Amino acid sequence: MTFWQGAAWLLWLLVLVRFFPRDGITKLKTESGYQHLWFSSILIIALLWLAQAGIKPGLELHLLGVTTLVLCHGLRIAWLIGTLAVAVLVAVGKVSLAEAGSMALLTVLLPALFSYLIFVMSYQYLPRHLFIYIFVACFANAALTITFKMLLTALWFYWQGLYSWNSVYQNYLQLALLIWFAEALLNGMAITLMSVYRPHWLRTFYDNEYLSPDR
């Protein structure tokens, strides 16, 4: 384990301990429907991250799903569910234990925080309308979040001297042009379906605001 991998592990653990969602765990213990949502979220996110492809080791490309996770569960629970998805990847041998901290930092903690901030800004500064929620807080948010995640990953590997910037750009960053729309579409479809058929699954969706007759 390198120094930076150890630092990522430490930061990851500090954030988890400091922002551990105790209220969510209490709800998880008492509501069977919420348990199903929790464990299906872990499974879906883990499967998305397992389906990856890349040219250089560490610079693999995969769909993220973090924006949907944040809109469904809120930031702190999204962090915990993403952490458990990373644990699944470690358990099946897709990610080494040494790399787990950096993956959690670059794939879960920072992208989820970024996505949540975009949601908060859209909620505060834009009209509270269903289409704003779907197309800005979700669709555009997901596209920006996966681009942000790829930029973080590129900088991480370049900073450690593992790849030259030209190699990172040619073999990884350019692929953002191919995946941002797929990520936005996947999250947009998921949130659209949930906001119509299962709005109670969305912790950030408020019927009295987004579906008000005055809208």
C-alpha positions as CSV (number, residue, x, y, z in Angstrom):
1,M,0.0,0.0,0.0
2,T,1.4,3.4,-1.0
3,F,1.3,6.5,1.1
4,W,-1.6,8.0,-1.0
5,Q,-3.6,4.8,-0.9
6,G,-3.2,4.8,2.9
7,A,-4.2,8.5,3.1
8,A,-7.3,7.7,1.0
9,W,-8.2,4.9,3.3
10,L,-7.8,7.2,6.4
11,L,-10.0,9.9,4.8
12,W,-12.6,7.4,3.8
13,L,-12.8,6.0,7.3
14,L,-12.9,9.4,9.0
15,V,-15.8,10.5,6.8
16,L,-17.8,7.3,7.4
17,V,-17.3,7.6,11.2
18,R,-18.1,11.3,11.3
19,F,-21.2,11.2,9.1
20,F,-22.5,7.7,9.9
21,P,-26.3,7.7,9.2
22,R,-27.6,6.4,12.5
23,D,-31.1,7.4,11.7
24,G,-31.0,5.4,8.5
25,I,-29.7,2.3,10.2
26,T,-32.6,2.5,12.7
27,K,-35.1,2.7,9.9
28,L,-33.3,-0.1,8.1
29,K,-33.8,-2.4,11.2
30,T,-37.5,-1.7,11.5
31,E,-38.9,-1.4,7.9
32,S,-38.7,-4.4,5.6
33,G,-39.5,-2.3,2.5
34,Y,-36.6,-0.1,3.2
35,Q,-34.4,-3.1,3.6
36,H,-35.3,-4.2,0.1
37,L,-34.5,-0.8,-1.3
38,W,-31.2,-0.7,0.6
39,F,-29.9,-4.1,-0.5
40,S,-31.1,-3.7,-4.1
41,S,-29.3,-0.4,-4.3
42,I,-26.1,-2.1,-3.1
43,L,-26.5,-4.9,-5.7
44,I,-27.3,-2.6,-8.6
45,I,-24.4,-0.2,-7.9
46,A,-22.0,-3.1,-7.5
47,L,-23.1,-4.7,-10.8
48,L,-22.7,-1.3,-12.6
49,W,-19.2,-1.0,-11.3
50,L,-18.3,-4.6,-12.1
51,A,-19.3,-4.0,-15.8
52,Q,-16.2,-2.1,-16.7
53,A,-13.8,-1.8,-19.5
54,G,-10.6,0.1,-20.1
55,I,-7.2,0.3,-21.9
56,K,-5.0,1.0,-18.9
57,P,-5.2,-0.7,-15.4
58,G,-7.0,1.6,-13.0
59,L,-8.5,3.8,-15.8
60,E,-11.5,1.6,-16.4
61,L,-14.7,3.0,-17.6
62,H,-18.1,2.1,-16.1
63,L,-21.5,3.7,-15.4
64,L,-21.6,5.3,-12.0
65,G,-25.2,5.5,-10.7
66,V,-24.2,7.8,-7.8
67,T,-26.7,10.6,-8.7
68,T,-29.6,8.2,-8.4
69,L,-28.2,6.9,-5.2
70,V,-27.9,10.4,-3.7
71,L,-31.4,11.4,-4.8
72,C,-32.9,8.2,-3.4
73,H,-31.1,8.0,-0.1
74,G,-29.5,11.4,0.7
75,L,-25.8,12.0,0.9
76,R,-24.8,10.1,4.1
77,I,-26.7,6.9,3.3
78,A,-25.4,7.1,-0.3
79,W,-21.9,7.2,1.1
80,L,-22.5,4.1,3.2
81,I,-24.2,2.2,0.4
82,G,-21.4,3.1,-2.0
83,T,-18.9,1.9,0.6
84,L,-20.7,-1.5,0.8
85,A,-20.7,-1.7,-3.0
86,V,-16.9,-1.2,-2.9
87,A,-16.7,-4.0,-0.3
88,V,-18.5,-6.3,-2.8
89,L,-15.9,-5.5,-5.4
90,V,-13.1,-6.3,-3.0
91,A,-14.9,-9.5,-1.9
92,V,-15.1,-10.8,-5.5
93,G,-11.5,-9.8,-6.3
94,K,-12.2,-7.0,-8.7
95,V,-10.5,-4.4,-6.5
96,S,-7.6,-5.0,-4.1
97,L,-7.8,-4.1,-0.5
98,A,-5.1,-1.5,-1.0
99,E,-7.0,0.2,-3.8
100,A,-10.4,0.2,-1.9
101,G,-9.7,3.5,-0.2
102,S,-8.9,5.4,-3.3
103,M,-11.8,3.8,-5.2
104,A,-14.2,4.8,-2.4
105,L,-12.7,8.4,-2.4
106,L,-12.8,8.8,-6.2
107,T,-16.0,6.9,-7.0
108,V,-18.2,7.4,-3.9
109,L,-17.3,10.1,-1.5
110,L,-16.3,13.0,-3.7
111,P,-18.7,12.3,-6.7
112,A,-21.7,11.8,-4.3
113,L,-20.8,15.1,-2.5
114,F,-20.5,16.9,-5.9
115,S,-23.9,15.4,-7.0
116,Y,-25.6,16.4,-3.8
117,L,-24.3,20.0,-4.1
118,I,-25.7,20.2,-7.6
119,F,-29.1,19.0,-6.3
120,V,-29.0,21.5,-3.4
121,M,-28.2,24.4,-5.8
122,S,-31.0,23.3,-8.2
123,Y,-33.4,23.1,-5.3
124,Q,-32.4,26.5,-3.9
125,Y,-32.1,28.6,-7.1
126,L,-34.4,27.0,-9.7
127,P,-38.2,26.6,-9.8
128,R,-39.4,23.5,-7.9
129,H,-40.9,21.7,-10.8
130,L,-40.9,18.0,-11.8
131,F,-39.1,18.7,-15.0
132,I,-36.4,20.7,-13.2
133,Y,-35.9,17.7,-10.8
134,I,-35.6,15.2,-13.6
135,F,-33.6,17.2,-16.2
136,V,-31.4,19.3,-14.0
137,A,-31.1,17.6,-10.6
138,C,-30.8,14.2,-12.2
139,F,-30.0,14.2,-16.0
140,A,-27.6,17.1,-16.2
141,N,-26.3,16.3,-12.6
142,A,-25.4,12.7,-13.6
143,A,-23.6,13.9,-16.7
144,L,-21.5,16.4,-14.7
145,T,-20.9,13.9,-11.9
146,I,-19.4,11.2,-14.1
147,T,-17.3,13.8,-15.8
148,F,-16.1,15.0,-12.4
149,K,-15.3,11.5,-11.3
150,M,-13.3,10.8,-14.4
151,L,-11.3,14.0,-14.0
152,L,-10.6,13.1,-10.3
153,T,-9.4,9.6,-11.4
154,A,-7.2,11.1,-14.1
155,L,-5.6,13.6,-11.8
156,W,-5.1,10.8,-9.1
157,F,-3.1,8.6,-11.5
158,Y,-1.2,11.4,-13.0
159,W,-0.3,12.9,-9.6
160,Q,1.1,9.6,-8.4
161,G,3.2,9.4,-11.6
162,L,1.6,6.1,-12.7
163,Y,0.8,7.5,-16.2
164,S,1.8,10.5,-18.2
165,W,-0.9,13.2,-18.8
166,N,-1.0,12.4,-22.5
167,S,-1.6,8.7,-21.7
168,V,-4.4,9.5,-19.2
169,Y,-6.0,11.9,-21.7
170,Q,-5.8,9.7,-24.7
171,N,-6.8,6.5,-23.0
172,Y,-9.3,7.7,-20.4
173,L,-10.5,11.3,-20.4
174,Q,-11.5,11.3,-24.1
175,L,-13.9,8.5,-23.3
176,A,-16.0,10.9,-21.2
177,L,-17.5,12.0,-24.5
178,L,-18.9,8.5,-24.9
179,I,-20.2,7.8,-21.5
180,W,-21.7,11.0,-20.1
181,F,-24.9,10.7,-22.1
182,A,-25.3,7.0,-21.2
183,E,-24.9,7.9,-17.5
184,A,-27.3,10.8,-17.7
185,L,-29.9,8.7,-19.6
186,L,-29.6,5.8,-17.1
187,N,-30.1,8.0,-14.1
188,G,-32.7,10.1,-15.8
189,M,-34.8,7.1,-16.6
190,A,-34.5,5.6,-13.1
191,I,-35.5,8.9,-11.4
192,T,-38.4,9.5,-13.9
193,L,-39.8,6.1,-13.2
194,M,-39.4,6.4,-9.4
195,S,-40.8,10.0,-9.3
196,V,-44.0,8.7,-11.0
197,Y,-44.5,5.2,-9.6
198,R,-42.4,5.2,-6.3
199,P,-41.9,8.8,-5.1
200,H,-41.6,7.5,-1.6
201,W,-38.3,5.9,-2.6
202,L,-36.8,9.3,-3.3
203,R,-35.6,11.1,-0.2
204,T,-35.1,14.3,-2.1
205,F,-38.4,14.4,-3.8
206,Y,-41.3,16.4,-2.3
207,D,-44.8,15.8,-3.7
208,N,-46.2,19.0,-2.3
209,E,-43.6,21.0,-4.1
210,Y,-42.8,19.2,-7.3
211,L,-46.3,18.0,-8.1
212,S,-48.3,20.9,-6.8
213,P,-51.3,21.9,-8.9
214,D,-49.9,25.4,-9.1
215,R,-46.9,24.2,-11.1
